[in-house]
């Protein structure tokens, strides 16, 4: 292969070490990219889990608040009826 005035012979003893080093560096770079990609996916999955957990807690608190409001409303309604009956009897 010729690039300008530079002639690169395929796998000659002269450039064998440099080609092996270059191939090793390319493989190392690809491996590093794959590891970063997988780590990003793991972090994204964890973030999604945390968001779902926060949403579940928020929904649970909302349902609990609705239940308490309904219970207090029922309690007030029963006490107001009781007071009306007591007022009628007196």
Secondary structure, DSSP 8 states (H G I E B T S, - for coil): -EETTEE--TT-TTTHHHHHHHHHHHHHHHHHHHHHHHHHHHHHHHHHHHHHHHHHHHHHHHHHHHHHHHHHHHHHHHHHHHHHHHHHH-
